[in-house]
């Protein structure tokens, strides 16, 4: 989370513009509302990560690793009407 916080400070990007992806417990530190408003993870993520992502109204993707992240991001993008 510290690294992401520093990036936001240096760039001026707001948490509303940030999507984070993770699969391990240590990734939860960057999945905080003051750092990122959106989160995704693959279906093979640690159960704590999946619970945290869902609590943030994020998406658990269908598929493992990168495939799951891509699926989750596509679903989140469609939900919010993002064009990518």
Residue pairs with C-beta under 8 A, 6 or more apart in sequence:
1 29
1 30
1 32
1 35
2 29
3 30
4 18
4 20
4 30
4 35
4 36
5 34
5 35
7 13
8 14
8 15
8 18
8 35
15 33
15 34
15 35
15 36
15 37
16 37
17 37
18 35
18 36
18 37
18 38
19 36
19 38
19 39
19 40
19 73
19 76
20 27
20 30
20 31
20 35
20 36
20 38
20 39
20 40
21 27
21 39
21 40
21 41
21 69
21 72
21 73
22 28
22 30
22 31
22 39
22 41
22 45
22 49
23 41
23 42
23 44
23 45
23 46
23 49
23 65
24 45
24 46
24 49
25 46
25 48
25 49
27 41
27 49
28 48
28 49
28 52
30 36
31 39
31 49
31 52
31 53
31 56
31 58
33 56
37 56
38 56
38 58
38 76
38 80
39 52
39 53
39 56
39 58
40 53
40 58
40 59
40 60
40 61
40 69
40 72
40 73
40 76
41 49
41 50
41 53
41 58
41 60
41 61
41 68
41 69
41 72
42 60
42 61
42 63
42 64
42 65
42 66
42 67
42 68
42 69
42 71
42 72
43 50
43 60
43 61
43 62
43 63
43 64
43 68
44 64
44 65
44 68
45 53
45 60
45 68
50 60
53 59
53 60
54 60
58 72
58 76
59 72
59 73
59 75
59 76
59 79
60 68
60 72
61 67
61 68
61 69
61 70
61 71
61 72
61 73
61 75
62 68
62 71
63 70
63 71
76 82
77 83
77 84
